Amino acid sequence: MADIKLTDVNKKYGGTVHVLKDINLEIKKGELIVFVGPSGCGKSTLLRMIAGLETITSGTLHIDNEQVNDVPPAQRGIAMVFQSYALYPHMTVRDNMSFALKLAKKSPQEINESIDRAAQILQLEPYLDRLPKALSGGQRQRVAIGRSIVRDPKVYLFDEPLSNLDAALRVATRIEIAQLKEQMPNSTMIYVTHDQVEAMTLADRIVVLTVGEGIGQVGSPLQLYERPENEFVAQFIGSPAMNLLPGRIIATGEQTTVRIAGGGVAVSDAPSKSSDENLQVNVGVRPEDFTETSGEDYIFEGEVDIVEALGEVTQLYFKAQKGSEPIIGKLTGIHSGLRGKTVRLTATTNKVQVFHQGKSLYYR
């Protein structure tokens, strides 16, 4: 398996459209890295640049300490699983998986051993003699993954492999990919998705890409969730998105105390300096970190506009002021009769984030 290093990598189209900007990233051997970001941020383009299917405008790409900018895709030691299964419809599962090995002139014994190993890992043994049309969507995607495994590549690349599946199959196949990584702990994998659940459950580290600005943050799933470096990552990771409330710092020290515009006080353990007093900031609280309170320790107070009773949680949407996003609270359990009422919400200190000019005070 392989280490991958991208240094000052840029991608432009036509010399003016700057899709990827100054990408610096090191991927260690055996990691499963997930690229996420909004549409147009270049996550699939970055994956295709690693595969050699897109040229690098500037910068360098190393795989196992070898610069591969000009190395053809077939010689990079990578295998790619696309969004579409791309199976040969007239070939059986066995023939689909063996096709690349036959082209490489592997011996029949090597081919059979590779197919048997991949089929066992992916639980495809009962389907080896079936045509793709006789398989479910999830089974076809497993065949596409198996076709990569038999090649024993240095790096596995997954480009939104579950997006064509329905919700139930997506969950089942996601679990299978997680199990696959457990069975192949030394395999280096890069996975592109727009689904946050896939990113949070599969990744060793997540790379959040922004539109036209490159990498927003790199870290473990919980690092990005609990300590986002900026407002973009804070609102991109997590669903519903993190609430941002305008306010100003009124006290500093070991903890930061912030007065919320129009109401309550938030206390954060973010470090700050005495000169930061009266600094205009945004206070971030995730909807699921809010709890209802009747006291004066509230962070937010507002009139409930919409209630979504989901059983295990109740989501409250508060009336938004003109030009601002509605505040959302996600309370555990069933809470009835709150629509139209004024509700106060609070959160524990370690759940409160403070941002200035888009950057977290934790990382100043």
Buried (B, 14 or more C-beta within 10 A) or exposed (E): BBBBBBBEBBBEEEEEEBBBBBBEBEBBBBBBBBBBBEEEBBBBBBBBBBBBBBEBBEBEBBBBEEEBBEBEBEEBBBBBBBBBBEBEEEBBBBBBBBBBBEEEEBEEEEBBEBBBBBBEBBEBEEBBEBBBEEBEBBBBBBBBBBBBBBBBBBBBBBBBBBBBBEEEBBBEBBEBBEEBBEEBEEBBBBBBBBBBEBBBBBBBBBBBBBBEEBBBBBBEBEBBBBBBBBBBBBBBBBEBBBBBBEBBBEBBEEBBBBBBBEBBBBBBEBBBEEEBBEBEBBBBBBBBBBBBBEEEEBBBBBEBBEBEEEEEBBBBBBEEEEEEEBBBBBBEEEBEEBEEEEBBBBBEEEBBBBBBEEEBBBEE
